[in-house]
Amino acid sequence: MLILSRKKDEIIIIDDKIEISVVDIKGDQVKLGIKAPDSIKIYRQEVYNAIQEENKAAMMSSIELPSLEDWKGK
């Protein structure tokens, strides 16, 4: 893990595509601005984890689909 120190309005560039800037600092909270191509998905970790859990649950659920034979004659 790379650890960097940045002050308000300073920027970090990643792979010429992603720009992360420190927008504001208040107490122990830092606000970051992120510019990235639309093809790059950006999530807060707790949202990303929730999405992953939902995906796992969907994969594990067993949904019984009708067979093609059931659709004949309808």
Order of alpha helices (4+ residues) and beta strands (2+ residues): beta-beta-beta-alpha-alpha
